Amino acid sequence: MIRRIELSEIEECLAVIHRSFETVAKEFGITQENCPTHTSFMKAERLYKQFNEGRLMYA
């Protein structure tokens, strides 16, 4: 079932995002040093900010 996520679920969603993009980062040699803005290294603050700005998020 797809549903809107709650603020309390941001950290859990971020863990899924990190795991999902980790394989791509490894395959292409992307590291936090050579590409710190890659999605596999996204910080929770970014999702919190987007959520608080009213961006709808689903899982």
PDBQT receptor file of N, H, CA, C and O in Angstrom, charges set to zero:
ATOM      1  N   MET A   1       0.834  -1.167   0.000  1.00  0.00    +0.000 N 
ATOM      2  CA  MET A   1       0.000   0.000   0.000  1.00  0.00    +0.000 C 
ATOM      3  C   MET A   1       0.891   1.248   0.000  1.00  0.00    +0.000 C 
ATOM      4  O   MET A   1       1.863   1.328   0.750  1.00  0.00    +0.000 OA
ATOM      5  N   ILE A   2       0.555   2.183  -0.823  1.00  0.00    +0.000 N 
ATOM      6  H   ILE A   2      -0.235   2.118  -1.433  1.00  0.00    +0.000 HD
ATOM      7  CA  ILE A   2       1.272   3.459  -0.869  1.00  0.00    +0.000 C 
ATOM      8  C   ILE A   2       0.505   4.451  -0.008  1.00  0.00    +0.000 C 
ATOM      9  O   ILE A   2      -0.718   4.557  -0.100  1.00  0.00    +0.000 OA
ATOM     10  N   ARG A   3       1.244   5.182   0.835  1.00  0.00    +0.000 N 
ATOM     11  H   ARG A   3       2.237   5.097   0.910  1.00  0.00    +0.000 HD
ATOM     12  CA  ARG A   3       0.609   6.165   1.722  1.00  0.00    +0.000 C 
ATOM     13  C   ARG A   3       1.585   7.287   2.006  1.00  0.00    +0.000 C 
ATOM     14  O   ARG A   3       2.792   7.140   1.810  1.00  0.00    +0.000 OA
ATOM     15  N   ARG A   4       1.053   8.417   2.472  1.00  0.00    +0.000 N 
ATOM     16  H   ARG A   4       0.073   8.536   2.631  1.00  0.00    +0.000 HD
ATOM     17  CA  ARG A   4       1.912   9.544   2.861  1.00  0.00    +0.000 C 
ATOM     18  C   ARG A   4       2.690   9.156   4.092  1.00  0.00    +0.000 C 
ATOM     19  O   ARG A   4       2.181   8.474   4.981  1.00  0.00    +0.000 OA
ATOM     20  N   ILE A   5       3.934   9.600   4.134  1.00  0.00    +0.000 N 
ATOM     21  H   ILE A   5       4.348  10.154   3.412  1.00  0.00    +0.000 HD
ATOM     22  CA  ILE A   5       4.735   9.321   5.325  1.00  0.00    +0.000 C 
ATOM     23  C   ILE A   5       4.532  10.429   6.351  1.00  0.00    +0.000 C 
ATOM     24  O   ILE A   5       4.152  11.553   6.023  1.00  0.00    +0.000 OA
ATOM     25  N   GLU A   6       4.792  10.078   7.581  1.00  0.00    +0.000 N 
ATOM     26  H   GLU A   6       5.100   9.165   7.848  1.00  0.00    +0.000 HD
ATOM     27  CA  GLU A   6       4.703  11.012   8.687  1.00  0.00    +0.000 C 
ATOM     28  C   GLU A   6       6.101  11.548   8.998  1.00  0.00    +0.000 C 
ATOM     29  O   GLU A   6       7.104  10.933   8.636  1.00  0.00    +0.000 OA
ATOM     30  N   LEU A   7       6.157  12.676   9.659  1.00  0.00    +0.000 N 
ATOM     31  H   LEU A   7       5.342  13.176   9.953  1.00  0.00    +0.000 HD
ATOM     32  CA  LEU A   7       7.437  13.269  10.040  1.00  0.00    +0.000 C 
ATOM     33  C   LEU A   7       8.283  12.277  10.836  1.00  0.00    +0.000 C 
ATOM     34  O   LEU A   7       9.504  12.238  10.685  1.00  0.00    +0.000 OA
ATOM     35  N   SER A   8       7.649  11.493  11.665  1.00  0.00    +0.000 N 
ATOM     36  H   SER A   8       6.657  11.524  11.788  1.00  0.00    +0.000 HD
ATOM     37  CA  SER A   8       8.371  10.535  12.509  1.00  0.00    +0.000 C 
ATOM     38  C   SER A   8       9.016   9.402  11.701  1.00  0.00    +0.000 C 
ATOM     39  O   SER A   8       9.810   8.636  12.247  1.00  0.00    +0.000 OA
ATOM     40  N   GLU A   9       8.690   9.286  10.422  1.00  0.00    +0.000 N 
ATOM     41  H   GLU A   9       8.045   9.907   9.978  1.00  0.00    +0.000 HD
ATOM     42  CA  GLU A   9       9.224   8.209   9.585  1.00  0.00    +0.000 C 
ATOM     43  C   GLU A   9      10.383   8.643   8.687  1.00  0.00    +0.000 C 
ATOM     44  O   GLU A   9      10.899   7.842   7.908  1.00  0.00    +0.000 OA
ATOM     45  N   ILE A  10      10.789   9.897   8.794  1.00  0.00    +0.000 N 
ATOM     46  H   ILE A  10      10.370  10.548   9.426  1.00  0.00    +0.000 HD
ATOM     47  CA  ILE A  10      11.844  10.431   7.925  1.00  0.00    +0.000 C 
ATOM     48  C   ILE A  10      13.129   9.610   8.024  1.00  0.00    +0.000 C 
ATOM     49  O   ILE A  10      13.706   9.253   6.998  1.00  0.00    +0.000 OA
ATOM     50  N   GLU A  11      13.576   9.310   9.214  1.00  0.00    +0.000 N 
ATOM     51  H   GLU A  11      13.107   9.600  10.048  1.00  0.00    +0.000 HD
ATOM     52  CA  GLU A  11      14.839   8.578   9.389  1.00  0.00    +0.000 C 
ATOM     53  C   GLU A  11      14.767   7.194   8.758  1.00  0.00    +0.000 C 
ATOM     54  O   GLU A  11      15.726   6.744   8.131  1.00  0.00    +0.000 OA
ATOM     55  N   GLU A  12      13.647   6.526   8.920  1.00  0.00    +0.000 N 
ATOM     56  H   GLU A  12      12.868   6.891   9.430  1.00  0.00    +0.000 HD
ATOM     57  CA  GLU A  12      13.468   5.201   8.330  1.00  0.00    +0.000 C 
ATOM     58  C   GLU A  12      13.477   5.282   6.803  1.00  0.00    +0.000 C 
ATOM     59  O   GLU A  12      14.070   4.435   6.135  1.00  0.00    +0.000 OA
ATOM     60  N   CYS A  13      12.827   6.287   6.263  1.00  0.00    +0.000 N 
ATOM     61  H   CYS A  13      12.345   6.975   6.805  1.00  0.00    +0.000 HD
ATOM     62  CA  CYS A  13      12.821   6.495   4.815  1.00  0.00    +0.000 C 
ATOM     63  C   CYS A  13      14.219   6.805   4.303  1.00  0.00    +0.000 C 
ATOM     64  O   CYS A  13      14.622   6.323   3.245  1.00  0.00    +0.000 OA
ATOM     65  N   LEU A  14      14.943   7.600   5.046  1.00  0.00    +0.000 N 
ATOM     66  H   LEU A  14      14.616   7.992   5.906  1.00  0.00    +0.000 HD
ATOM     67  CA  LEU A  14      16.308   7.935   4.648  1.00  0.00    +0.000 C 
ATOM     68  C   LEU A  14      17.177   6.680   4.591  1.00  0.00    +0.000 C 
ATOM     69  O   LEU A  14      18.015   6.553   3.698  1.00  0.00    +0.000 OA
ATOM     70  N   ALA A  15      16.993   5.764   5.518  1.00  0.00    +0.000 N 
ATOM     71  H   ALA A  15      16.312   5.867   6.243  1.00  0.00    +0.000 HD
ATOM     72  CA  ALA A  15      17.755   4.511   5.504  1.00  0.00    +0.000 C 
ATOM     73  C   ALA A  15      17.451   3.714   4.242  1.00  0.00    +0.000 C 
ATOM     74  O   ALA A  15      18.358   3.124   3.654  1.00  0.00    +0.000 OA
ATOM     75  N   VAL A  16      16.199   3.688   3.820  1.00  0.00    +0.000 N 
ATOM     76  H   VAL A  16      15.463   4.167   4.298  1.00  0.00    +0.000 HD
ATOM     77  CA  VAL A  16      15.821   2.985   2.588  1.00  0.00    +0.000 C 
ATOM     78  C   VAL A  16      16.463   3.670   1.378  1.00  0.00    +0.000 C 
ATOM     79  O   VAL A  16      16.979   2.999   0.485  1.00  0.00    +0.000 OA
ATOM     80  N   ILE A  17      16.430   4.993   1.351  1.00  0.00    +0.000 N 
ATOM     81  H   ILE A  17      16.010   5.538   2.076  1.00  0.00    +0.000 HD
ATOM     82  CA  ILE A  17      17.040   5.746   0.252  1.00  0.00    +0.000 C 
ATOM     83  C   ILE A  17      18.531   5.447   0.180  1.00  0.00    +0.000 C 
ATOM     84  O   ILE A  17      19.056   5.184  -0.901  1.00  0.00    +0.000 OA
ATOM     85  N   HIS A  18      19.215   5.484   1.310  1.00  0.00    +0.000 N 
ATOM     86  H   HIS A  18      18.788   5.698   2.189  1.00  0.00    +0.000 HD
ATOM     87  CA  HIS A  18      20.658   5.205   1.335  1.00  0.00    +0.000 C 
ATOM     88  C   HIS A  18      20.950   3.807   0.803  1.00  0.00    +0.000 C 
ATOM     89  O   HIS A  18      21.841   3.634  -0.028  1.00  0.00    +0.000 OA
ATOM     90  N   ARG A  19      20.212   2.816   1.271  1.00  0.00    +0.000 N 
ATOM     91  H   ARG A  19      19.487   2.956   1.946  1.00  0.00    +0.000 HD
ATOM     92  CA  ARG A  19      20.432   1.440   0.801  1.00  0.00    +0.000 C 
ATOM     93  C   ARG A  19      20.157   1.318  -0.687  1.00  0.00    +0.000 C 
ATOM     94  O   ARG A  19      20.869   0.607  -1.397  1.00  0.00    +0.000 OA
ATOM     95  N   SER A  20      19.137   2.002  -1.158  1.00  0.00    +0.000 N 
ATOM     96  H   SER A  20      18.559   2.580  -0.582  1.00  0.00    +0.000 HD
ATOM     97  CA  SER A  20      18.763   1.913  -2.566  1.00  0.00    +0.000 C 
ATOM     98  C   SER A  20      19.822   2.491  -3.492  1.00  0.00    +0.000 C 
ATOM     99  O   SER A  20      20.072   1.943  -4.565  1.00  0.00    +0.000 OA
ATOM    100  N   PHE A  21      20.438   3.579  -3.093  1.00  0.00    +0.000 N 
ATOM    101  H   PHE A  21      20.235   4.024  -2.221  1.00  0.00    +0.000 HD
ATOM    102  CA  PHE A  21      21.422   4.234  -3.940  1.00  0.00    +0.000 C 
ATOM    103  C   PHE A  21      22.848   3.747  -3.683  1.00  0.00    +0.000 C 
ATOM    104  O   PHE A  21      23.762   4.075  -4.440  1.00  0.00    +0.000 OA
ATOM    105  N   GLU A  22      23.037   2.982  -2.639  1.00  0.00    +0.000 N 
ATOM    106  H   GLU A  22      22.295   2.715  -2.024  1.00  0.00    +0.000 HD
ATOM    107  CA  GLU A  22      24.368   2.466  -2.305  1.00  0.00    +0.000 C 
ATOM    108  C   GLU A  22      24.942   1.598  -3.425  1.00  0.00    +0.000 C 
ATOM    109  O   GLU A  22      26.135   1.677  -3.719  1.00  0.00    +0.000 OA
ATOM    110  N   THR A  23      24.112   0.778  -4.044  1.00  0.00    +0.000 N 
ATOM    111  H   THR A  23      23.143   0.713  -3.806  1.00  0.00    +0.000 HD
ATOM    112  CA  THR A  23      24.605  -0.097  -5.110  1.00  0.00    +0.000 C 
ATOM    113  C   THR A  23      25.098   0.712  -6.309  1.00  0.00    +0.000 C 
ATOM    114  O   THR A  23      26.115   0.372  -6.914  1.00  0.00    +0.000 OA
ATOM    115  N   VAL A  24      24.395   1.758  -6.644  1.00  0.00    +0.000 N 
ATOM    116  H   VAL A  24      23.569   2.034  -6.153  1.00  0.00    +0.000 HD
ATOM    117  CA  VAL A  24      24.808   2.627  -7.756  1.00  0.00    +0.000 C 
ATOM    118  C   VAL A  24      26.132   3.305  -7.425  1.00  0.00    +0.000 C 
ATOM    119  O   VAL A  24      27.033   3.375  -8.261  1.00  0.00    +0.000 OA
ATOM    120  N   ALA A  25      26.238   3.800  -6.202  1.00  0.00    +0.000 N 
ATOM    121  H   ALA A  25      25.507   3.743  -5.523  1.00  0.00    +0.000 HD
ATOM    122  CA  ALA A  25      27.470   4.473  -5.790  1.00  0.00    +0.000 C 
ATOM    123  C   ALA A  25      28.659   3.520  -5.872  1.00  0.00    +0.000 C 
ATOM    124  O   ALA A  25      29.724   3.887  -6.368  1.00  0.00    +0.000 OA
ATOM    125  N   LYS A  26      28.474   2.308  -5.389  1.00  0.00    +0.000 N 
ATOM    126  H   LYS A  26      27.609   2.010  -4.986  1.00  0.00    +0.000 HD
ATOM    127  CA  LYS A  26      29.571   1.327  -5.444  1.00  0.00    +0.000 C 
ATOM    128  C   LYS A  26      29.928   0.972  -6.878  1.00  0.00    +0.000 C 
ATOM    129  O   LYS A  26      31.106   0.892  -7.228  1.00  0.00    +0.000 OA
ATOM    130  N   GLU A  27      28.920   0.762  -7.705  1.00  0.00    +0.000 N 
ATOM    131  H   GLU A  27      27.964   0.827  -7.421  1.00  0.00    +0.000 HD
ATOM    132  CA  GLU A  27      29.154   0.379  -9.097  1.00  0.00    +0.000 C 
ATOM    133  C   GLU A  27      29.952   1.428  -9.858  1.00  0.00    +0.000 C 
ATOM    134  O   GLU A  27      30.791   1.086 -10.691  1.00  0.00    +0.000 OA
ATOM    135  N   PHE A  28      29.698   2.695  -9.578  1.00  0.00    +0.000 N 
ATOM    136  H   PHE A  28      29.017   2.972  -8.900  1.00  0.00    +0.000 HD
ATOM    137  CA  PHE A  28      30.357   3.772 -10.311  1.00  0.00    +0.000 C 
ATOM    138  C   PHE A  28      31.480   4.445  -9.536  1.00  0.00    +0.000 C 
ATOM    139  O   PHE A  28      32.020   5.458  -9.981  1.00  0.00    +0.000 OA
ATOM    140  N   GLY A  29      31.837   3.895  -8.384  1.00  0.00    +0.000 N 
ATOM    141  H   GLY A  29      31.399   3.072  -8.023  1.00  0.00    +0.000 HD
ATOM    142  CA  GLY A  29      32.941   4.450  -7.612  1.00  0.00    +0.000 C 
ATOM    143  C   GLY A  29      32.640   5.802  -7.001  1.00  0.00    +0.000 C 
ATOM    144  O   GLY A  29      33.547   6.607  -6.792  1.00  0.00    +0.000 OA
ATOM    145  N   ILE A  30      31.383   6.057  -6.713  1.00  0.00    +0.000 N 
ATOM    146  H   ILE A  30      30.646   5.403  -6.882  1.00  0.00    +0.000 HD
ATOM    147  CA  ILE A  30      30.988   7.328  -6.125  1.00  0.00    +0.000 C 
ATOM    148  C   ILE A  30      31.213   7.253  -4.618  1.00  0.00    +0.000 C 
ATOM    149  O   ILE A  30      30.752   6.324  -3.955  1.00  0.00    +0.000 OA
ATOM    150  N   THR A  31      31.916   8.228  -4.099  1.00  0.00    +0.000 N 
ATOM    151  H   THR A  31      32.290   8.982  -4.639  1.00  0.00    +0.000 HD
ATOM    152  CA  THR A  31      32.184   8.285  -2.662  1.00  0.00    +0.000 C 
ATOM    153  C   THR A  31      31.742   9.642  -2.125  1.00  0.00    +0.000 C 
ATOM    154  O   THR A  31      31.432  10.562  -2.883  1.00  0.00    +0.000 OA
ATOM    155  N   GLN A  32      31.724   9.740  -0.823  1.00  0.00    +0.000 N 
ATOM    156  H   GLN A  32      31.976   8.993  -0.208  1.00  0.00    +0.000 HD
ATOM    157  CA  GLN A  32      31.351  11.020  -0.218  1.00  0.00    +0.000 C 
ATOM    158  C   GLN A  32      32.410  12.079  -0.527  1.00  0.00    +0.000 C 
ATOM    159  O   GLN A  32      32.108  13.272  -0.552  1.00  0.00    +0.000 OA
ATOM    160  N   GLU A  33      33.627  11.651  -0.757  1.00  0.00    +0.000 N 
ATOM    161  H   GLU A  33      33.872  10.682  -0.737  1.00  0.00    +0.000 HD
ATOM    162  CA  GLU A  33      34.701  12.596  -1.065  1.00  0.00    +0.000 C 
ATOM    163  C   GLU A  33      34.597  13.127  -2.493  1.00  0.00    +0.000 C 
ATOM    164  O   GLU A  33      34.826  14.314  -2.726  1.00  0.00    +0.000 OA
ATOM    165  N   ASN A  34      34.250  12.251  -3.464  1.00  0.00    +0.000 N 
ATOM    166  H   ASN A  34      34.065  11.287  -3.275  1.00  0.00    +0.000 HD
ATOM    167  CA  ASN A  34      34.233  12.720  -4.850  1.00  0.00    +0.000 C 
ATOM    168  C   ASN A  34      32.852  13.177  -5.329  1.00  0.00    +0.000 C 
ATOM    169  O   ASN A  34      32.729  13.753  -6.410  1.00  0.00    +0.000 OA
ATOM    170  N   CYS A  35      31.810  12.920  -4.520  1.00  0.00    +0.000 N 
ATOM    171  H   CYS A  35      31.910  12.452  -3.642  1.00  0.00    +0.000 HD
ATOM    172  CA  CYS A  35      30.465  13.362  -4.891  1.00  0.00    +0.000 C 
ATOM    173  C   CYS A  35      29.584  13.460  -3.641  1.00  0.00    +0.000 C 
ATOM    174  O   CYS A  35      28.660  12.666  -3.468  1.00  0.00    +0.000 OA
ATOM    175  N   PRO A  36      29.870  14.428  -2.779  1.00  0.00    +0.000 N 
ATOM    176  CA  PRO A  36      29.159  14.515  -1.495  1.00  0.00    +0.000 C 
ATOM    177  C   PRO A  36      27.664  14.770  -1.612  1.00  0.00    +0.000 C 
ATOM    178  O   PRO A  36      26.934  14.535  -0.649  1.00  0.00    +0.000 OA
ATOM    179  N   THR A  37      27.182  15.241  -2.758  1.00  0.00    +0.000 N 
ATOM    180  H   THR A  37      27.775  15.431  -3.541  1.00  0.00    +0.000 HD
ATOM    181  CA  THR A  37      25.750  15.517  -2.900  1.00  0.00    +0.000 C 
ATOM    182  C   THR A  37      24.979  14.346  -3.513  1.00  0.00    +0.000 C 
ATOM    183  O   THR A  37      23.780  14.459  -3.767  1.00  0.00    +0.000 OA
ATOM    184  N   HIS A  38      25.659  13.228  -3.750  1.00  0.00    +0.000 N 
ATOM    185  H   HIS A  38      26.634  13.136  -3.544  1.00  0.00    +0.000 HD
ATOM    186  CA  HIS A  38      24.963  12.064  -4.304  1.00  0.00    +0.000 C 
ATOM    187  C   HIS A  38      23.897  11.597  -3.325  1.00  0.00    +0.000 C 
ATOM    188  O   HIS A  38      24.079  11.691  -2.111  1.00  0.00    +0.000 OA
ATOM    189  N   THR A  39      22.801  11.101  -3.842  1.00  0.00    +0.000 N 
ATOM    190  H   THR A  39      22.653  11.024  -4.828  1.00  0.00    +0.000 HD
ATOM    191  CA  THR A  39      21.657  10.698  -3.026  1.00  0.00    +0.000 C 
ATOM    192  C   THR A  39      22.022   9.650  -1.978  1.00  0.00    +0.000 C 
ATOM    193  O   THR A  39      21.391   9.601  -0.923  1.00  0.00    +0.000 OA
ATOM    194  N   SER A  40      23.002   8.830  -2.235  1.00  0.00    +0.000 N 
ATOM    195  H   SER A  40      23.515   8.870  -3.092  1.00  0.00    +0.000 HD
ATOM    196  CA  SER A  40      23.384   7.804  -1.266  1.00  0.00    +0.000 C 
ATOM    197  C   SER A  40      23.991   8.392   0.000  1.00  0.00    +0.000 C 
ATOM    198  O   SER A  40      24.164   7.684   0.992  1.00  0.00    +0.000 OA
ATOM    199  N   PHE A  41      24.315   9.680  -0.027  1.00  0.00    +0.000 N 
ATOM    200  H   PHE A  41      24.175  10.254  -0.833  1.00  0.00    +0.000 HD
ATOM    201  CA  PHE A  41      24.899  10.354   1.140  1.00  0.00    +0.000 C 
ATOM    202  C   PHE A  41      23.985  11.472   1.669  1.00  0.00    +0.000 C 
ATOM    203  O   PHE A  41      24.417  12.307   2.463  1.00  0.00    +0.000 OA
ATOM    204  N   MET A  42      22.742  11.480   1.230  1.00  0.00    +0.000 N 
ATOM    205  H   MET A  42      22.390  10.802   0.584  1.00  0.00    +0.000 HD
ATOM    206  CA  MET A  42      21.802  12.523   1.630  1.00  0.00    +0.000 C 
ATOM    207  C   MET A  42      21.688  12.607   3.158  1.00  0.00    +0.000 C 
ATOM    208  O   MET A  42      21.677  11.588   3.849  1.00  0.00    +0.000 OA
ATOM    209  N   LYS A  43      21.606  13.803   3.655  1.00  0.00    +0.000 N 
ATOM    210  H   LYS A  43      21.615  14.631   3.095  1.00  0.00    +0.000 HD
ATOM    211  CA  LYS A  43      21.451  14.052   5.086  1.00  0.00    +0.000 C 
ATOM    212  C   LYS A  43      19.967  14.152   5.442  1.00  0.00    +0.000 C 
ATOM    213  O   LYS A  43      19.149  14.578   4.626  1.00  0.00    +0.000 OA
ATOM    214  N   ALA A  44      19.638  13.762   6.650  1.00  0.00    +0.000 N 
ATOM    215  H   ALA A  44      20.302  13.416   7.313  1.00  0.00    +0.000 HD
ATOM    216  CA  ALA A  44      18.253  13.806   7.125  1.00  0.00    +0.000 C 
ATOM    217  C   ALA A  44      17.703  15.225   7.072  1.00  0.00    +0.000 C 
ATOM    218  O   ALA A  44      16.517  15.423   6.810  1.00  0.00    +0.000 OA
ATOM    219  N   GLU A  45      18.553  16.207   7.318  1.00  0.00    +0.000 N 
ATOM    220  H   GLU A  45      19.517  16.046   7.532  1.00  0.00    +0.000 HD
ATOM    221  CA  GLU A  45      18.100  17.599   7.332  1.00  0.00    +0.000 C 
ATOM    222  C   GLU A  45      17.431  17.978   6.014  1.00  0.00    +0.000 C 
ATOM    223  O   GLU A  45      16.478  18.757   6.002  1.00  0.00    +0.000 OA
ATOM    224  N   ARG A  46      17.922  17.434   4.918  1.00  0.00    +0.000 N 
ATOM    225  H   ARG A  46      18.696  16.801   4.928  1.00  0.00    +0.000 HD
ATOM    226  CA  ARG A  46      17.346  17.743   3.610  1.00  0.00    +0.000 C 
ATOM    227  C   ARG A  46      15.900  17.256   3.532  1.00  0.00    +0.000 C 
ATOM    228  O   ARG A  46      15.026  17.980   3.055  1.00  0.00    +0.000 OA
ATOM    229  N   LEU A  47      15.649  16.039   3.995  1.00  0.00    +0.000 N 
ATOM    230  H   LEU A  47      16.360  15.452   4.382  1.00  0.00    +0.000 HD
ATOM    231  CA  LEU A  47      14.284  15.513   3.964  1.00  0.00    +0.000 C 
ATOM    232  C   LEU A  47      13.383  16.247   4.946  1.00  0.00    +0.000 C 
ATOM    233  O   LEU A  47      12.227  16.534   4.635  1.00  0.00    +0.000 OA
ATOM    234  N   TYR A  48      13.906  16.553   6.130  1.00  0.00    +0.000 N 
ATOM    235  H   TYR A  48      14.845  16.319   6.383  1.00  0.00    +0.000 HD
ATOM    236  CA  TYR A  48      13.112  17.313   7.104  1.00  0.00    +0.000 C 
ATOM    237  C   TYR A  48      12.714  18.674   6.526  1.00  0.00    +0.000 C 
ATOM    238  O   TYR A  48      11.568  19.102   6.664  1.00  0.00    +0.000 OA
ATOM    239  N   LYS A  49      13.655  19.340   5.888  1.00  0.00    +0.000 N 
ATOM    240  H   LYS A  49      14.586  18.992   5.776  1.00  0.00    +0.000 HD
ATOM    241  CA  LYS A  49      13.387  20.656   5.296  1.00  0.00    +0.000 C 
ATOM    242  C   LYS A  49      12.308  20.545   4.226  1.00  0.00    +0.000 C 
ATOM    243  O   LYS A  49      11.363  21.334   4.208  1.00  0.00    +0.000 OA
ATOM    244  N   GLN A  50      12.449  19.570   3.337  1.00  0.00    +0.000 N 
ATOM    245  H   GLN A  50      13.217  18.930   3.351  1.00  0.00    +0.000 HD
ATOM    246  CA  GLN A  50      11.464  19.392   2.278  1.00  0.00    +0.000 C 
ATOM    247  C   GLN A  50      10.091  19.061   2.853  1.00  0.00    +0.000 C 
ATOM    248  O   GLN A  50       9.078  19.576   2.382  1.00  0.00    +0.000 OA
ATOM    249  N   PHE A  51      10.057  18.208   3.863  1.00  0.00    +0.000 N 
ATOM    250  H   PHE A  51      10.881  17.790   4.245  1.00  0.00    +0.000 HD
ATOM    251  CA  PHE A  51       8.796  17.851   4.502  1.00  0.00    +0.000 C 
ATOM    252  C   PHE A  51       8.144  19.083   5.118  1.00  0.00    +0.000 C 
ATOM    253  O   PHE A  51       6.949  19.317   4.939  1.00  0.00    +0.000 OA
ATOM    254  N   ASN A  52       8.930  19.861   5.838  1.00  0.00    +0.000 N 
ATOM    255  H   ASN A  52       9.901  19.671   5.983  1.00  0.00    +0.000 HD
ATOM    256  CA  ASN A  52       8.410  21.056   6.517  1.00  0.00    +0.000 C 
ATOM    257  C   ASN A  52       7.998  22.158   5.549  1.00  0.00    +0.000 C 
ATOM    258  O   ASN A  52       7.208  23.033   5.905  1.00  0.00    +0.000 OA
ATOM    259  N   GLU A  53       8.528  22.123   4.331  1.00  0.00    +0.000 N 
ATOM    260  H   GLU A  53       9.169  21.412   4.043  1.00  0.00    +0.000 HD
ATOM    261  CA  GLU A  53       8.130  23.071   3.300  1.00  0.00    +0.000 C 
ATOM    262  C   GLU A  53       6.826  22.656   2.629  1.00  0.00    +0.000 C 
ATOM    263  O   GLU A  53       6.288  23.379   1.790  1.00  0.00    +0.000 OA
ATOM    264  N   GLY A  54       6.324  21.483   3.008  1.00  0.00    +0.000 N 
ATOM    265  H   GLY A  54       6.760  20.896   3.689  1.00  0.00    +0.000 HD
ATOM    266  CA  GLY A  54       5.054  21.026   2.461  1.00  0.00    +0.000 C 
ATOM    267  C   GLY A  54       5.168  20.018   1.340  1.00  0.00    +0.000 C 
ATOM    268  O   GLY A  54       4.164  19.660   0.725  1.00  0.00    +0.000 OA
ATOM    269  N   ARG A  55       6.380  19.554   1.063  1.00  0.00    +0.000 N 
ATOM    270  H   ARG A  55       7.196  19.845   1.563  1.00  0.00    +0.000 HD
ATOM    271  CA  ARG A  55       6.528  18.556   0.001  1.00  0.00    +0.000 C 
ATOM    272  C   ARG A  55       5.881  17.246   0.458  1.00  0.00    +0.000 C 
ATOM    273  O   ARG A  55       6.159  16.754   1.552  1.00  0.00    +0.000 OA
ATOM    274  N   LEU A  56       5.037  16.704  -0.370  1.00  0.00    +0.000 N 
ATOM    275  H   LEU A  56       4.810  17.104  -1.258  1.00  0.00    +0.000 HD
ATOM    276  CA  LEU A  56       4.366  15.463  -0.044  1.00  0.00    +0.000 C 
ATOM    277  C   LEU A  56       5.323  14.290  -0.283  1.00  0.00    +0.000 C 
ATOM    278  O   LEU A  56       6.007  14.235  -1.304  1.00  0.00    +0.000 OA
ATOM    279  N   MET A  57       5.361  13.369   0.658  1.00  0.00    +0.000 N 
ATOM    280  H   MET A  57       4.805  13.413   1.488  1.00  0.00    +0.000 HD
ATOM    281  CA  MET A  57       6.247  12.213   0.561  1.00  0.00    +0.000 C 
ATOM    282  C   MET A  57       5.431  10.949   0.771  1.00  0.00    +0.000 C 
ATOM    283  O   MET A  57       4.591  10.866   1.668  1.00  0.00    +0.000 OA
ATOM    284  N   TYR A  58       5.698   9.977  -0.072  1.00  0.00    +0.000 N 
ATOM    285  H   TYR A  58       6.379  10.045  -0.801  1.00  0.00    +0.000 HD
ATOM    286  CA  TYR A  58       4.949   8.730  -0.020  1.00  0.00    +0.000 C 
ATOM    287  C   TYR A  58       5.895   7.542   0.076  1.00  0.00    +0.000 C 
ATOM    288  O   TYR A  58       7.042   7.594  -0.368  1.00  0.00    +0.000 OA
ATOM    289  N   ALA A  59       5.387   6.486   0.661  1.00  0.00    +0.000 N 
ATOM    290  H   ALA A  59       4.456   6.444   1.022  1.00  0.00    +0.000 HD
ATOM    291  CA  ALA A  59       6.142   5.236   0.760  1.00  0.00    +0.000 C 
ATOM    292  C   ALA A  59       5.182   4.082   0.599  1.00  0.00    +0.000 C 
ATOM    293  O   ALA A  59       5.595   2.923   0.647  1.00  0.00    +0.000 OA
TER     294      ALA A  59
